[in-house]
Amino acid sequence: MILYLDSSALVNLFVVEWASEGVHELVAQAVAVATSRIAYVEACAAFARRRREERLTKHEYATAREVLKDQWPAFAAVELNEFNAGELAMKHSLRGFDAVHLAAALEIRSRANGSPVVFCSFDTLQREAARAESFSVVPEAESAFPPSEQNKHRPVPKRRRNG
């Protein structure tokens, strides 16, 4: 299985959130993990927002940034196809970057030689659009990955294995 992570799912690999454990389990099952190139920028912005909101310490923020930068080359990162993304935005009433992610996942699926591609996002509308484009989607609902109170909002410094 190839796992496509949108930015909301990607961040869970580097900052412990309520769904981090579930995302790590999915990554461990995948033969490859893909995302759009914009996910790097979106993840950095998410880290900065969490730091501004004091949900990350200065050290946690620095660690999340460093580990993302270190692990980024292991992801299959897809370039933007603005025409496909634009069509998807209009077809499914998606926000711009959500449409970019869906277009990137469709590109990955077109190159997958029949391997299943699973789309992971924590945005309800984006998950609905991915289902409409015939993706298997995880989580089915946010409640599928129950929160772990002891691990909320801490960076995850462990190295990710690229299958």
C-alpha positions in Angstrom: 0.0 0.0 0.0 1.1 3.5 -0.8 0.1 6.0 1.8 -0.7 9.6 0.7 -0.5 12.1 3.6 -2.0 15.5 3.3 -0.4 18.2 5.6 -2.8 17.6 8.5 -1.6 13.9 8.5 2.0 14.7 7.8 2.3 17.0 10.9 1.3 14.1 13.1 4.6 12.4 12.2 6.6 15.2 13.8 4.5 16.7 16.5 2.5 14.4 18.8 -1.2 15.1 18.3 -4.3 13.1 19.1 -3.8 11.0 15.9 0.0 10.6 15.8 0.0 7.0 16.9 -2.5 6.0 14.2 -0.5 7.9 11.5 2.7 6.2 12.6 1.0 2.8 12.4 -0.2 3.6 8.8 3.3 4.7 7.8 4.8 1.5 9.2 2.4 -0.5 7.0 3.1 1.4 3.8 5.6 0.5 1.1 5.9 4.1 0.3 4.7 7.4 1.7 3.8 10.3 -0.7 2.7 13.9 -0.3 2.7 17.1 -2.3 5.7 19.4 -2.3 3.5 22.1 -0.6 3.2 19.8 2.4 6.6 20.8 3.6 5.6 24.5 3.7 2.3 23.7 5.3 4.0 21.6 8.0 6.5 24.3 8.8 3.6 26.8 9.1 1.8 24.4 11.4 4.9 24.1 13.6 5.2 27.9 13.7 1.5 28.3 14.6 1.8 25.7 17.4 4.9 27.6 18.7 3.1 30.9 18.6 0.2 29.4 20.5 2.7 28.0 23.0 1.6 24.4 22.2 5.3 23.7 21.5 8.3 24.7 23.5 11.2 26.3 21.7 13.1 23.0 21.8 10.1 21.0 20.6 9.6 23.4 17.7 13.3 23.2 16.7 13.2 19.4 16.9 10.1 19.1 14.8 11.6 21.4 12.1 14.9 19.5 12.1 13.4 16.1 11.9 11.0 17.1 9.1 13.9 18.6 7.1 16.0 15.4 7.7 13.2 13.0 6.7 11.7 15.0 3.8 13.9 13.3 1.1 12.3 9.9 2.1 8.8 11.1 0.9 7.6 10.7 -2.6 6.9 14.4 -3.1 4.7 15.3 -6.1 4.9 18.6 -8.0 1.9 20.9 -8.3 -0.4 20.4 -11.3 -2.4 23.6 -11.1 -4.8 22.6 -13.8 -5.8 19.3 -12.2 -6.0 20.9 -8.8 -8.1 23.7 -10.1 -10.6 21.3 -11.6 -10.8 19.3 -8.4 -11.3 22.5 -6.4 -14.3 23.4 -8.5 -15.6 19.9 -8.7 -15.6 19.2 -5.0 -15.7 22.8 -3.6 -12.3 22.3 -2.0 -9.9 24.9 -0.6 -6.8 25.5 -2.8 -4.2 23.4 -1.0 -6.7 20.6 -0.3 -7.3 20.4 -4.0 -3.5 20.3 -4.6 -3.2 17.4 -2.3 -6.0 15.5 -4.0 -4.5 16.1 -7.4 -1.1 14.9 -6.1 -2.7 11.7 -4.7 -4.4 11.1 -8.1 -0.9 11.5 -9.8 0.6 9.0 -7.4 -2.2 6.6 -8.1 -1.7 7.0 -11.9 2.0 5.9 -11.4 1.3 3.2 -8.8 1.1 0.2 -11.3 -2.0 -1.1 -9.6 -0.7 -0.8 -6.0 -3.4 0.6 -3.7 -3.1 4.2 -2.7 -4.7 5.2 0.7 -5.4 8.8 1.3 -4.9 10.1 4.8 -6.4 13.5 5.9 -8.1 15.0 8.9 -10.2 17.4 6.9 -13.8 16.1 6.5 -14.5 17.8 3.1 -11.2 16.6 1.7 -11.9 13.0 2.8 -15.3 13.2 1.2 -13.7 14.4 -2.1 -11.0 11.7 -1.9 -13.8 9.0 -1.5 -15.6 10.5 -4.5 -12.4 10.0 -6.5 -12.4 6.3 -5.4 -9.7 6.4 -2.8 -9.6 4.3 0.3 -9.6 7.0 3.0 -8.2 7.0 6.5 -9.3 7.7 9.1 -13.0 6.9 8.3 -13.7 9.6 10.9 -11.6 11.5 13.4 -12.8 9.2 16.2 -11.0 6.3 14.5 -7.7 7.5 16.0 -8.5 8.1 19.7 -6.5 10.8 21.5 -3.7 9.9 23.8 -3.7 12.5 26.6 -0.2 11.7 27.7 1.3 12.4 24.3 -0.6 15.5 23.2 1.5 18.2 21.4 5.0 16.9 21.8 7.5 16.4 18.9 8.2 12.9 17.7 11.9 12.8 17.2 12.2 9.1 16.1 13.4 8.3 12.6 10.8 7.1 10.1 11.6 4.0 8.2 10.9 4.3 4.5 9.6 0.9 3.4 
